[in-house]
Amino acid sequence: MCVWDKLDSAQFALSGRSTTLVLAYLLHTILESVDGGDIYVRMFFSLKDLADHNVLLHELDNLEVDPHLVRWIAAFLTNRNQRVRVRAALYPPIQLNGGTPQGTKMAPLLFCILLNRIAYNCISRVKYADDATVVEFIPRVSLLHI
């Protein structure tokens, strides 16, 4: 069984599951739930710039990815520098301690793997290459008891 087969089915960054599909799914789920008027919706967003490398590497181990490949990915993620240019000003490089390198082919897959088990037990969840959205549906009557 390959890694793709072990990823959460609510992950829309996989082949054939576009941004249009994820937005349509998310909107449909929310509108269907609030249609009766007795539901509030709360949403939580998570961004890939916050990806903890240690958590990602642990998740690769959980998915039983070949240890040689895990070590290669660890080398790819660590000791990376980034600099910022604003017009003519070039700022000194800083070392990154998290996130996935933007603009690489591997970054979306690594983010999918990182978020694989996050919110897995939540019924309404949407994950895409750059972020994850967890939607919580709260009956209005439950707010009266707070």
Disulfide bonds with the S-S distance in Angstrom:
none
